[in-house]
């Protein structure tokens, strides 16, 4: 079985509003723990990312809409 790839995109900046990395959308705790997580733990983190991506995109759209006023 293949290793579970890291979601890291090398854009490592933590958003203070969400606590998520701007690139991979993991928290600092998830990033720090990645190397010691088993496959189940890594899959659990991956499962959270689409929801976080949707929330990030929703926030960005709301901010753009607010700025356009």
Buried (B, 14 or more C-beta within 10 A) or exposed (E): EEEBEBBEEEEEEBEEEBEBBEEBBBBEEBBEBBEEBEEEBBEEBBEBBEEBEEEBEEEEEEEEEEEEE
